[in-house]
Amino acid sequence: MSDSPGTPVPNSLDRAAVERVLARATELQAGAAPDAEGSLTEAQIEALAKEVGLDPINLRQAMAEERSRVSLPVERGMLASLYGAATVSAQRTVSGTPAQVLGALDDWMQRQESLIVQRQFGDRIVWEARRDVVGLVRRAVSGRGHALRRATAVGATVVPVDPQRTLVRIDAHLGGFRRLMAQQQAALTGASMVGGGILAVLSFSAMAVAAPVVLVAPLSYFVARSAHIDAASRAQLVLEQVLDRLERGDAGRPPSLISMLAAAVGGGRRTGR
């Protein structure tokens, strides 16, 4: 009896299949029973990398990037589709130990960006905007935009790559500012509808009644969306600039509040002359 035709064996494998093959090959090589979740230990990954000729430096970098990933829900709601994403991120490999890098970041965020620690646990710190008098004065006299003050939370995660290098990832969440822009846009649109209703009661023409809504609604949406996108772009730029300083090793302690006030007063006197 002739063999019945079966599904042809593919000549190529997709990425998921390659990962399964490599994982199974590692299990066979290590002689270990497969994990219930199909996971691999770092030792197994390093053994596999050695077998396929991967550079250990690149492997450590890839594993550090994987460990630094922060699980963020994929945004699919109306706010995300109308106004854009609420979270911006940046990551870089810099010189120093995790403790040194996290310490430099904490010092910079508190002194230069007027943030305070919200939570600190292990290799991660989360900051929020400083709302007290000191924070207001610091932002007023510094002359900087302080783009991160609009963030609901700013978090940094550090993971060692090797004894001399650390991978750092920073995330800024602007969900609160985006929600504020949406609320303002909705309020303006509602006010325009009320205005149109008043004109209708006063027996104005249909064109005059519709004009407030037709003009204000799209304009207020454009302004609100542009404001959020601009805030996200500025926050992204600040994150990259902070990492630039860490990479160059010049993320030292910024001027104190006293020195900033003295500089502002001195500049005002020179301008007055």
C-alpha positions as CSV (number, residue, x, y, z in Angstrom):
1,M,0.0,0.0,0.0
2,S,1.4,3.4,-1.0
3,D,2.2,5.9,1.7
4,S,-0.5,8.6,2.1
5,P,0.7,12.1,1.4
6,G,1.6,14.0,4.5
7,T,2.4,17.6,5.3
8,P,5.7,18.5,3.6
9,V,8.6,19.2,6.0
10,P,9.5,22.9,5.8
11,N,13.0,23.8,4.6
12,S,13.1,26.8,6.9
13,L,12.0,27.6,10.5
14,D,10.4,30.7,11.9
15,R,11.8,32.5,14.9
16,A,9.6,30.7,17.4
17,A,10.6,27.3,16.0
18,V,14.3,28.2,16.2
19,E,13.9,29.2,19.8
20,R,12.2,25.9,20.6
21,V,14.9,23.9,18.7
22,L,17.7,25.7,20.6
23,A,16.0,25.2,23.9
24,R,15.5,21.5,23.3
25,A,19.1,21.2,22.1
26,T,20.3,22.8,25.3
27,E,18.2,20.4,27.4
28,L,19.6,17.4,25.5
29,Q,23.1,18.7,25.8
30,A,22.7,19.4,29.6
31,G,20.9,16.2,30.2
32,A,18.3,18.0,32.2
33,A,14.6,17.4,32.2
34,P,12.6,20.0,30.4
35,D,11.3,22.8,32.6
36,A,7.5,23.0,33.0
37,E,7.6,26.4,31.4
38,G,10.3,25.6,28.9
39,S,12.7,28.1,30.5
40,L,16.5,28.0,30.5
41,T,19.0,28.9,33.2
42,E,21.7,31.4,32.5
43,A,24.2,28.5,32.6
44,Q,22.3,26.7,29.9
45,I,22.1,29.8,27.8
46,E,25.8,30.4,28.2
47,A,26.5,26.8,27.2
48,L,24.3,27.1,24.2
49,A,26.0,30.4,23.2
50,K,29.4,28.8,23.4
51,E,28.3,25.9,21.2
52,V,27.0,28.2,18.5
53,G,29.9,30.6,18.7
54,L,28.2,33.7,20.2
55,D,30.5,36.3,21.8
56,P,30.0,36.2,25.6
57,I,30.0,40.0,25.8
58,N,27.1,40.2,23.4
59,L,25.3,37.4,25.3
60,R,25.7,39.2,28.6
61,Q,24.4,42.4,27.0
62,A,21.3,40.6,25.6
63,M,20.6,38.9,29.0
64,A,20.9,42.3,30.8
65,E,18.5,43.9,28.4
66,E,16.0,41.1,28.9
67,R,16.2,41.4,32.7
68,S,15.8,45.2,32.5
69,R,12.6,44.9,30.6
70,V,9.6,46.4,32.5
71,S,6.3,44.8,31.8
72,L,4.0,47.5,30.5
73,P,0.5,46.8,29.2
74,V,0.0,47.4,25.5
75,E,-2.2,50.5,25.2
76,R,-5.2,49.9,23.0
77,G,-7.7,52.3,24.6
78,M,-9.3,55.4,23.2
79,L,-6.8,57.8,24.8
80,A,-3.8,55.9,23.3
81,S,-5.4,55.9,19.8
82,L,-6.5,59.6,20.0
83,Y,-3.6,61.2,21.8
84,G,-0.6,58.8,21.5
85,A,1.3,56.6,23.9
86,A,1.7,57.5,27.6
87,T,5.1,56.0,28.2
88,V,8.5,56.9,26.8
89,S,11.7,54.9,27.4
90,A,15.4,55.0,26.9
91,Q,18.2,52.6,27.7
92,R,22.0,52.5,27.5
93,T,25.0,50.5,28.7
94,V,27.2,52.8,30.8
95,S,30.4,52.4,32.9
96,G,30.1,51.7,36.6
97,T,28.4,49.3,39.0
98,P,24.6,49.2,39.4
99,A,24.9,50.9,42.8
100,Q,27.1,53.7,41.3
101,V,24.8,54.2,38.3
102,L,21.6,54.2,40.4
103,G,23.1,56.6,42.9
104,A,24.2,59.1,40.1
105,L,20.7,58.8,38.6
106,D,19.0,59.5,41.9
107,D,21.2,62.5,42.6
108,W,20.5,63.9,39.1
109,M,16.8,63.3,39.2
110,Q,16.3,64.9,42.6
111,R,18.6,67.9,42.1
112,Q,18.3,68.6,38.4
113,E,14.8,67.5,37.5
114,S,13.1,68.3,40.9
115,L,11.9,64.8,41.5
116,I,11.6,62.9,44.7
117,V,11.8,59.1,45.4
118,Q,8.4,57.5,45.3
119,R,9.6,53.9,45.7
120,Q,13.0,52.2,45.9
121,F,13.5,48.4,45.7
122,G,16.6,46.5,44.8
123,D,17.8,47.6,41.4
124,R,15.0,50.0,40.6
125,I,13.9,53.5,41.8
126,V,10.7,55.3,40.9
127,W,10.5,59.1,41.2
128,E,7.6,61.6,41.1
129,A,7.5,65.3,40.6
130,R,8.3,67.4,43.7
131,R,5.3,69.6,44.5
132,D,6.5,71.5,47.5
133,V,7.9,75.0,47.8
134,V,11.5,73.9,47.3
135,G,10.6,72.2,44.1
136,L,8.7,75.2,42.8
137,V,11.5,77.6,43.6
138,R,14.1,75.2,42.1
139,R,12.2,75.1,38.8
140,A,11.6,78.8,38.8
141,V,15.2,79.9,39.3
142,S,16.8,77.2,37.1
143,G,15.4,78.5,33.8
144,R,14.9,74.9,32.6
145,G,11.8,73.3,31.3
146,H,11.8,70.3,33.6
147,A,10.0,68.1,31.1
148,L,9.8,65.2,33.6
149,R,7.6,67.2,36.0
150,R,4.7,66.3,33.8
151,A,5.3,62.6,34.3
152,T,3.2,60.7,36.7
153,A,6.2,58.5,37.5
154,V,9.8,58.1,36.3
155,G,11.4,54.7,36.9
156,A,15.0,53.5,36.4
157,T,16.2,49.9,36.4
158,V,19.8,48.9,36.4
159,V,21.3,45.4,35.5
160,P,25.0,44.5,35.6
161,V,26.4,43.5,32.3
162,D,29.9,42.7,33.6
163,P,32.0,44.0,36.6
164,Q,32.7,47.3,34.8
165,R,29.4,48.0,32.9
166,T,25.8,48.4,33.7
167,L,22.7,48.5,31.6
168,V,20.2,51.2,32.7
169,R,16.7,51.7,31.4
170,I,14.5,54.7,32.3
171,D,10.8,55.0,31.7
172,A,8.6,58.1,32.1
173,H,4.8,57.6,32.3
174,L,2.8,60.7,31.2
175,G,-0.7,59.1,31.6
176,G,-1.8,61.8,34.0
177,F,-0.9,64.7,31.7
178,R,-2.5,62.9,28.7
179,R,-5.7,62.5,30.7
180,L,-5.6,66.2,31.7
181,M,-5.3,67.2,28.0
182,A,-8.2,65.0,27.1
183,Q,-10.3,66.4,29.9
184,Q,-9.6,70.0,28.8
185,Q,-10.4,69.1,25.2
186,A,-13.7,67.5,26.3
187,A,-14.6,70.6,28.4
188,L,-13.9,73.0,25.5
189,T,-16.0,70.8,23.2
190,G,-18.8,70.7,25.7
191,A,-18.7,74.5,26.1
192,S,-18.9,75.0,22.4
193,M,-22.0,72.7,22.3
194,V,-23.6,74.8,25.0
195,G,-22.8,78.0,23.1
196,G,-24.4,76.5,20.0
197,G,-27.5,75.6,22.0
198,I,-27.8,79.2,23.3
199,L,-27.5,80.5,19.7
200,A,-30.3,78.1,18.6
201,V,-32.5,79.3,21.4
202,L,-31.9,82.9,20.2
203,S,-33.0,81.8,16.8
204,F,-29.7,82.3,15.0
205,S,-29.2,80.5,11.7
206,A,-28.2,76.9,11.5
207,M,-24.7,77.9,10.3
208,A,-24.2,80.1,13.3
209,V,-25.5,77.4,15.7
210,A,-23.1,74.8,14.2
211,A,-20.1,77.1,14.0
212,P,-18.9,76.8,17.6
213,V,-18.9,73.0,17.6
214,V,-17.5,72.7,14.1
215,L,-14.6,75.1,14.8
216,V,-13.8,74.5,18.5
217,A,-14.0,70.7,18.6
218,P,-11.3,69.9,16.0
219,L,-9.1,72.8,17.1
220,S,-9.2,71.8,20.8
221,Y,-8.5,68.2,19.9
222,F,-5.5,69.3,17.8
223,V,-4.1,71.5,20.6
224,A,-4.6,68.8,23.2
225,R,-3.0,66.1,21.1
226,S,-0.1,68.3,20.1
227,A,0.5,69.2,23.8
228,H,0.8,65.6,24.8
229,I,3.0,64.6,21.9
230,D,5.3,67.6,22.6
231,A,5.4,66.6,26.3
232,A,6.3,63.0,25.4
233,S,9.0,64.2,23.0
234,R,10.5,66.5,25.5
235,A,10.5,63.8,28.2
236,Q,12.1,61.3,25.7
237,L,14.8,63.9,25.0
238,V,15.5,64.4,28.7
239,L,15.9,60.7,29.2
240,E,18.4,60.4,26.4
241,Q,20.3,63.4,27.7
242,V,20.6,61.9,31.2
243,L,21.9,58.7,29.6
244,D,24.3,60.8,27.6
245,R,25.7,62.3,30.7
246,L,26.0,58.9,32.4
247,E,27.8,57.5,29.4
248,R,30.3,60.4,29.4
249,G,30.6,60.1,33.2
250,D,29.7,63.7,33.8
251,A,26.4,63.2,35.6
252,G,27.8,64.8,38.7
253,R,26.1,66.8,41.3
254,P,24.3,69.9,39.8
255,P,24.5,73.3,41.5
256,S,22.8,73.6,44.9
257,L,19.7,75.7,45.4
258,I,21.8,78.3,47.1
259,S,24.2,78.6,44.2
260,M,21.3,78.8,41.7
261,L,19.7,81.6,43.7
262,A,23.0,83.4,43.9
263,A,23.5,83.1,40.2
264,A,20.0,84.3,39.4
265,V,20.4,87.3,41.7
266,G,23.8,88.1,40.2
267,G,22.5,87.8,36.7
268,G,19.7,90.2,37.5
269,R,22.1,92.8,38.9
270,R,24.3,92.6,35.8
271,T,21.2,93.0,33.6
272,G,20.1,96.0,35.6
273,R,23.4,97.7,35.1
